[in-house]
Amino acid sequence: MSEQQVSFEGELKSLLKTGKVIFGAKRAIKYIKLNKVKMVIVASTLRGDLKQDILHYAKLSNVPVYEYKGSGWDLGTLCGKPFMISTISIIDEGDSKILDIIKER
């Protein structure tokens, strides 16, 4: 696993403890339109039409989108949830440096 991946996962855990996030693709689109999202993380397995919508609205709103290489199940496990998570919208990054990691890409 690359160093980038390790730091992303570490920062994601920090984000979940100290920040505010919203799960789900449809809610992500809604919150992007409302201009309340700082960044969106999408799983590589997100359905194509939803991914296109998120990318479209994120581009219009200048919201960065990070494509997580793993599946929705991997992202769910990483978040400590017993279900698939296709999309994480970051409302507040808390103490995490996750926004910086994305800017470095």
Buried (B, 14 or more C-beta within 10 A) or exposed (E): EEEEEEBBBBBBBBBBEEBBBBBBBEEBBBBBEEEBBBBBBBBBBBEEEBBEBBBEBBEEBEBBBBEBEBBBBBBBBBBEEEEBBBBBBBBEBBEBBBBEBBEEE
